[in-house]
Amino acid sequence: MPVSDKKREYATKLRALLQENRSVLIVECDNVGSKQMQQIRLSLRGTATILMGKNTTIRKVLKDFLKDNAGHPTAALLDYVVGNTGFVFTNADLSHVRDVCRPTRCPPLPVSAASRPWTCGLSPARPAATPARPRGSRP
């Protein structure tokens, strides 16, 4: 069990979600803003619970849960606890939950907009931001 009170509460919440729900949807949350996450949470309220958190804590809780419940199908989740992933726990139909999450998906930036060249206004001959002053000319 984790040491701090905050991690203990998180561990009990994750264990309860693992025991109460029969389906888990794994989601990647790269480049997702807090407003977008809040919209998804509001649209899933009552049907599903989104859980995000520290990967090390999730791995530890999953391993402890699997020690107590050997052969539980959540053993497959350990491979997916990498990067910025989250879990959507639900007892409802997964296709319904996926359809609720999908419309909020933002398209990636076009390559031309993400790597558009820009100029900083400095000539390559003189890269300094301020013009050089001769020594001894300090006011």
ZAROVO-299203 format. One record per atom (N, C-alpha, C): residue number from 1; atom name; x, y, z negated. Coordinates in pm, whole numbers, plus 50000, padded with zeros to 5 digits. Layout:
! ZAROVO-299203
NODE/nr/atom/c1/c2/c3
NODE/NUM/CA/X/Y/Z
...
//
This chain:
! ZAROVO-299203
NODE/nr/atom/c1/c2/c3
NODE/1/N/50085/49882/50000
NODE/1/CA/50000/50000/50000
NODE/1/C/50089/50124/50000
NODE/2/N/50049/50231/50073
NODE/2/CA/50128/50354/50076
NODE/2/C/50139/50419/49939
NODE/3/N/50238/50507/49926
NODE/3/CA/50270/50564/49796
NODE/3/C/50185/50686/49762
NODE/4/N/50173/50783/49854
NODE/4/CA/50102/50906/49820
NODE/4/C/49951/50885/49821
NODE/5/N/49881/50973/49750
NODE/5/CA/49735/50963/49741
NODE/5/C/49669/50980/49877
NODE/6/N/49723/51074/49957
NODE/6/CA/49668/51101/50089
NODE/6/C/49679/50977/50179
NODE/7/N/49794/50911/50173
NODE/7/CA/49814/50791/50254
NODE/7/C/49730/50676/50202
NODE/8/N/49708/50670/50070
NODE/8/CA/49623/50566/50014
NODE/8/C/49479/50580/50061
NODE/9/N/49431/50705/50063
NODE/9/CA/49295/50731/50113
NODE/9/C/49284/50693/50260
NODE/10/N/49387/50728/50338
NODE/10/CA/49387/50694/50480
NODE/10/C/49387/50543/50499
NODE/11/N/49465/50472/50417
NODE/11/CA/49472/50326/50427
NODE/11/C/49338/50262/50395
NODE/12/N/49271/50310/50290
NODE/12/CA/49140/50253/50256
NODE/12/C/49037/50283/50365
NODE/13/N/49046/50401/50425
NODE/13/CA/48955/50435/50534
NODE/13/C/48978/50343/50654
NODE/14/N/49105/50320/50691
NODE/14/CA/49137/50233/50804
NODE/14/C/49094/50089/50776
NODE/15/N/49119/50041/50655
NODE/15/CA/49077/49903/50620
NODE/15/C/48924/49890/50627
NODE/16/N/48852/49991/50579
NODE/16/CA/48706/49986/50584
NODE/16/C/48657/49986/50729
NODE/17/N/48720/50068/50814
NODE/17/CA/48681/50071/50955
NODE/17/C/48709/49938/51023
NODE/18/N/48821/49875/50988
NODE/18/CA/48854/49745/51047
NODE/18/C/48754/49637/51006
NODE/19/N/48706/49645/50883
NODE/19/CA/48612/49543/50834
NODE/19/C/48469/49567/50881
NODE/20/N/48428/49694/50891
NODE/20/CA/48289/49726/50922
NODE/20/C/48257/49721/51071
NODE/21/N/48352/49753/51156
NODE/21/CA/48324/49767/51299
NODE/21/C/48373/49646/51377
NODE/22/N/48299/49612/51481
NODE/22/CA/48335/49494/51560
NODE/22/C/48411/49529/51687
NODE/23/N/48411/49658/51729
NODE/23/CA/48477/49698/51853
NODE/23/C/48569/49817/51829
NODE/24/N/48680/49817/51903
NODE/24/CA/48776/49926/51895
NODE/24/C/48813/49967/52036
NODE/25/N/48807/50096/52062
NODE/25/CA/48848/50151/52190
NODE/25/C/48978/50226/52166
NODE/26/N/49080/50195/52244
NODE/26/CA/49211/50261/52229
NODE/26/C/49216/50377/52327
NODE/27/N/49251/50496/52277
NODE/27/CA/49254/50615/52362
NODE/27/C/49390/50683/52351
NODE/28/N/49435/50740/52463
NODE/28/CA/49556/50822/52463
NODE/28/C/49514/50966/52450
NODE/29/N/49584/51041/52369
NODE/29/CA/49545/51178/52341
NODE/29/C/49657/51277/52374
NODE/30/N/49726/51254/52484
NODE/30/CA/49829/51349/52526
NODE/30/C/49761/51471/52588
NODE/31/N/49810/51588/52553
NODE/31/CA/49760/51716/52606
NODE/31/C/49611/51736/52580
NODE/32/N/49565/51697/52463
NODE/32/CA/49426/51716/52425
NODE/32/C/49423/51821/52315
NODE/33/N/49344/51924/52336
NODE/33/CA/49336/52032/52238
NODE/33/C/49241/51999/52125
NODE/34/N/49250/52077/52019
NODE/34/CA/49165/52052/51902
NODE/34/C/49017/52077/51934
NODE/35/N/48989/52175/52018
NODE/35/CA/48849/52202/52056
NODE/35/C/48792/52083/52133
NODE/36/N/48870/52027/52222
NODE/36/CA/48825/51912/52300
NODE/36/C/48802/51791/52209
NODE/37/N/48893/51768/52113
NODE/37/CA/48875/51658/52018
NODE/37/C/48749/51678/51935
NODE/38/N/48723/51802/51895
NODE/38/CA/48604/51830/51815
NODE/38/C/48477/51804/51895
NODE/39/N/48478/51839/52026
NODE/39/CA/48362/51812/52110
NODE/39/C/48337/51661/52122
NODE/40/N/48443/51585/52135
NODE/40/CA/48429/51439/52145
NODE/40/C/48375/51383/52013
NODE/41/N/48430/51430/51901
NODE/41/CA/48383/51382/51771
NODE/41/C/48235/51414/51749
NODE/42/N/48194/51535/51791
NODE/42/CA/48053/51572/51776
NODE/42/C/47963/51485/51863
NODE/43/N/48007/51456/51984
NODE/43/CA/47923/51376/52073
NODE/43/C/47916/51230/52028
NODE/44/N/48015/51183/51954
NODE/44/CA/48016/51044/51907
NODE/44/C/47961/51028/51765
NODE/45/N/47922/51138/51704
NODE/45/CA/47876/51132/51565
NODE/45/C/47758/51037/51551
NODE/46/N/47770/50947/51456
NODE/46/CA/47664/50850/51431
NODE/46/C/47682/50719/51503
NODE/47/N/47759/50718/51612
NODE/47/CA/47779/50593/51686
NODE/47/C/47921/50540/51676
NODE/48/N/48018/50630/51656
NODE/48/CA/48157/50586/51653
NODE/48/C/48239/50679/51564
NODE/49/N/48356/50630/51523
NODE/49/CA/48449/50707/51441
NODE/49/C/48584/50709/51510
NODE/50/N/48639/50829/51529
NODE/50/CA/48772/50842/51589
NODE/50/C/48874/50849/51477
NODE/51/N/48979/50769/51489
NODE/51/CA/49085/50769/51389
NODE/51/C/49217/50798/51456
NODE/52/N/49280/50905/51414
NODE/52/CA/49414/50941/51459
NODE/52/C/49502/50941/51334
NODE/53/N/49631/50927/51353
NODE/53/CA/49716/50930/51235
NODE/53/C/49859/50896/51267
NODE/54/N/49938/50882/51162
NODE/54/CA/50080/50850/51176
NODE/54/C/50094/50703/51213
NODE/55/N/50176/50678/51314
NODE/55/CA/50192/50541/51364
NODE/55/C/50250/50447/51259
NODE/56/N/50345/50495/51180
NODE/56/CA/50404/50407/51080
NODE/56/C/50303/50367/50974
NODE/57/N/50217/50460/50934
NODE/57/CA/50115/50429/50836
NODE/57/C/50013/50330/50895
NODE/58/N/49974/50352/51020
NODE/58/CA/49878/50262/51084
NODE/58/C/49937/50122/51094
NODE/59/N/50064/50112/51135
NODE/59/CA/50129/49980/51146
NODE/59/C/50133/49910/51012
NODE/60/N/50169/49983/50908
NODE/60/CA/50180/49923/50774
NODE/60/C/50043/49873/50727
NODE/61/N/49941/49953/50746
NODE/61/CA/49806/49914/50703
NODE/61/C/49759/49793/50783
NODE/62/N/49784/49793/50914
NODE/62/CA/49744/49679/50996
NODE/62/C/49816/49551/50953
NODE/63/N/49945/49561/50924
NODE/63/CA/50020/49443/50879
NODE/63/C/49969/49393/50745
NODE/64/N/49940/49484/50653
NODE/64/CA/49885/49444/50524
NODE/64/C/49746/49382/50540
NODE/65/N/49665/49438/50630
NODE/65/CA/49532/49386/50656
NODE/65/C/49541/49245/50716
NODE/66/N/49638/49223/50804
NODE/66/CA/49654/49091/50866
NODE/66/C/49708/48987/50769
NODE/67/N/49783/49031/50666
NODE/67/CA/49827/48936/50563
NODE/67/C/49707/48882/50487
NODE/68/N/49612/48973/50456
NODE/68/CA/49493/48932/50383
NODE/68/C/49393/48858/50471
NODE/69/N/49387/48892/50599
NODE/69/CA/49289/48834/50692
NODE/69/C/49364/48770/50809
NODE/70/N/49427/48660/50784
NODE/70/CA/49505/48593/50889
NODE/70/C/49414/48550/51004
NODE/71/N/49463/48568/51126
NODE/71/CA/49387/48528/51243
NODE/71/C/49282/48629/51287
NODE/72/N/49280/48746/51225
NODE/72/CA/49184/48850/51263
NODE/72/C/49224/48904/51400
NODE/73/N/49128/48936/51487
NODE/73/CA/49162/48982/51622
NODE/73/C/49231/49118/51629
NODE/74/N/49239/49189/51518
NODE/74/CA/49305/49320/51520
NODE/74/C/49457/49308/51531
NODE/75/N/49511/49188/51532
NODE/75/CA/49655/49171/51549
NODE/75/C/49702/49227/51682
NODE/76/N/49615/49227/51781
NODE/76/CA/49650/49279/51913
NODE/76/C/49668/49430/51911
NODE/77/N/49614/49499/51811
NODE/77/CA/49626/49645/51805
NODE/77/C/49768/49692/51777
NODE/78/N/49847/49608/51711
NODE/78/CA/49984/49648/51675
NODE/78/C/50067/49687/51797
NODE/79/N/50042/49623/51910
NODE/79/CA/50120/49654/52030
NODE/79/C/50086/49791/52087
NODE/80/N/49969/49843/52054
NODE/80/CA/49923/49970/52111
NODE/80/C/49947/50090/52021
NODE/81/N/50004/50070/51905
NODE/81/CA/50030/50182/51813
NODE/81/C/50164/50244/51852
NODE/82/N/50161/50317/51963
NODE/82/CA/50281/50382/52016
NODE/82/C/50239/50519/52069
NODE/83/N/50322/50617/52049
NODE/83/CA/50295/50749/52105
NODE/83/C/50174/50814/52043
NODE/84/N/50103/50890/52124
NODE/84/CA/49989/50968/52077
NODE/84/C/49859/50895/52108
NODE/85/N/49839/50783/52041
NODE/85/CA/49718/50704/52063
NODE/85/C/49625/50716/51944
NODE/86/N/49499/50692/51971
NODE/86/CA/49399/50694/51866
NODE/86/C/49306/50575/51884
NODE/87/N/49225/50550/51784
NODE/87/CA/49132/50438/51787
NODE/87/C/48991/50491/51766
NODE/88/N/48898/50440/51847
NODE/88/CA/48757/50474/51832
NODE/88/C/48687/50347/51785
NODE/89/N/48645/50345/51659
NODE/89/CA/48578/50229/51599
NODE/89/C/48428/50245/51616
NODE/90/N/48363/50136/51660
NODE/90/CA/48220/50143/51681
NODE/90/C/48156/50005/51674
NODE/91/N/48027/50004/51645
NODE/91/CA/47946/49883/51656
NODE/91/C/47854/49893/51777
NODE/92/N/47854/50008/51843
NODE/92/CA/47770/50029/51960
NODE/92/C/47838/49969/52083
NODE/93/N/47772/49984/52195
NODE/93/CA/47826/49935/52321
NODE/93/C/47948/50017/52361
NODE/94/N/48059/49949/52392
NODE/94/CA/48183/50020/52427
NODE/94/C/48169/50101/52554
NODE/95/N/48090/50053/52648
NODE/95/CA/48074/50129/52772
NODE/95/C/48005/50262/52745
NODE/96/N/47912/50265/52651
NODE/96/CA/47846/50390/52614
NODE/96/C/47947/50486/52550
NODE/97/N/48029/50436/52461
NODE/97/CA/48129/50521/52395
NODE/97/C/48229/50573/52497
NODE/98/N/48273/50488/52588
NODE/98/CA/48367/50529/52692
NODE/98/C/48305/50636/52781
NODE/99/N/48177/50619/52815
NODE/99/CA/48109/50717/52899
NODE/99/C/48092/50851/52829
NODE/100/N/48080/50850/52697
NODE/100/CA/48072/50975/52622
NODE/100/C/48208/51045/52622
NODE/101/N/48316/50969/52611
NODE/101/CA/48450/51027/52607
NODE/101/C/48499/51073/52744
NODE/102/N/48460/51006/52848
NODE/102/CA/48515/51031/52980
NODE/102/C/48484/51170/53036
NODE/103/N/48362/51226/53025
NODE/103/CA/48337/51358/53084
NODE/103/C/48421/51469/53024
NODE/104/N/48470/51451/52902
NODE/104/CA/48553/51554/52839
NODE/104/C/48697/51545/52883
NODE/105/N/48727/51448/52968
NODE/105/CA/48864/51431/53015
NODE/105/C/48900/51544/53110
NODE/106/N/49010/51612/53083
NODE/106/CA/49055/51722/53167
NODE/106/C/49154/51669/53271
NODE/107/N/49144/51717/53394
NODE/107/CA/49240/51673/53494
NODE/107/C/49378/51731/53465
NODE/108/N/49484/51662/53504
NODE/108/CA/49618/51717/53480
NODE/108/C/49643/51838/53569
NODE/109/N/49738/51919/53529
NODE/109/CA/49774/52036/53610
NODE/109/C/49831/51991/53743
NODE/110/N/49799/52063/53849
NODE/110/CA/49862/52029/53976
NODE/110/C/50012/52056/53968
NODE/111/N/50088/51978/54040
NODE/111/CA/50233/51990/54034
NODE/111/C/50278/52127/54077
NODE/112/N/50212/52186/54175
NODE/112/CA/50253/52317/54223
NODE/112/C/50235/52424/54116
NODE/113/N/50131/52412/54031
NODE/113/CA/50110/52511/53925
NODE/113/C/50204/52488/53808
NODE/114/N/50236/52363/53781
NODE/114/CA/50320/52333/53665
NODE/114/C/50465/52369/53691
NODE/115/N/50511/52360/53815
NODE/115/CA/50652/52386/53843
NODE/115/C/50670/52501/53941
NODE/116/N/50585/52601/53929
NODE/116/CA/50594/52717/54017
NODE/116/C/50721/52796/53986
NODE/117/N/50801/52833/54086
NODE/117/CA/50922/52910/54059
NODE/117/C/50887/53051/54013
NODE/118/N/50970/53106/53928
NODE/118/CA/50948/53241/53882
NODE/118/C/51081/53313/53877
NODE/119/N/51075/53442/53882
NODE/119/CA/51198/53521/53877
NODE/119/C/51199/53600/53748
NODE/120/N/51316/53616/53693
NODE/120/CA/51327/53688/53567
NODE/120/C/51371/53832/53588
NODE/121/N/51402/53870/53712
NODE/121/CA/51439/54008/53740
NODE/121/C/51587/54037/53728
NODE/122/N/51668/53939/53695
NODE/122/CA/51811/53959/53683
NODE/122/C/51880/53907/53809
NODE/123/N/51981/53978/53851
NODE/123/CA/52055/53930/53968
NODE/123/C/52152/53821/53926
NODE/124/N/52184/53729/54015
NODE/124/CA/52278/53623/53979
NODE/124/C/52419/53675/53951
NODE/125/N/52452/53792/54004
NODE/125/CA/52586/53847/53981
NODE/125/C/52602/53894/53837
NODE/126/N/52497/53945/53779
NODE/126/CA/52504/53996/53641
NODE/126/C/52392/53931/53559
NODE/127/N/52419/53817/53494
NODE/127/CA/52314/53746/53422
NODE/127/C/52278/53803/53286
NODE/128/N/52350/53900/53237
NODE/128/CA/52320/53954/53104
NODE/128/C/52189/54032/53108
NODE/129/N/52117/54030/52997
NODE/129/CA/51988/54099/52991
NODE/129/C/52006/54250/52976
NODE/130/N/52113/54293/52914
NODE/130/CA/52138/54436/52897
NODE/130/C/52265/54473/52973
NODE/131/N/52270/54594/53026
NODE/131/CA/52390/54633/53099
NODE/131/C/52510/54645/53005
NODE/132/N/52623/54608/53056
NODE/132/CA/52745/54615/52974
NODE/132/C/52788/54761/52960
NODE/133/N/52829/54797/52836
NODE/133/CA/52880/54932/52813
NODE/133/C/53029/54924/52790
NODE/134/N/53097/55025/52832
NODE/134/CA/53242/55023/52804
NODE/134/C/53268/55034/52655
NODE/135/N/53379/54980/52610
NODE/135/CA/53413/54986/52467
NODE/135/C/53436/55130/52422
NODE/136/N/53396/55155/52302
NODE/136/CA/53417/55287/52245
NODE/136/C/53312/55387/52287
NODE/137/N/53210/55345/52351
NODE/137/CA/53108/55440/52395
NODE/137/C/52986/55435/52306
NODE/138/N/53002/55382/52188
NODE/138/CA/52890/55370/52096
NODE/138/C/52849/55509/52046
NODE/139/N/52721/55540/52048
NODE/139/CA/52676/55673/52001
NODE/139/C/52684/55691/51853
//
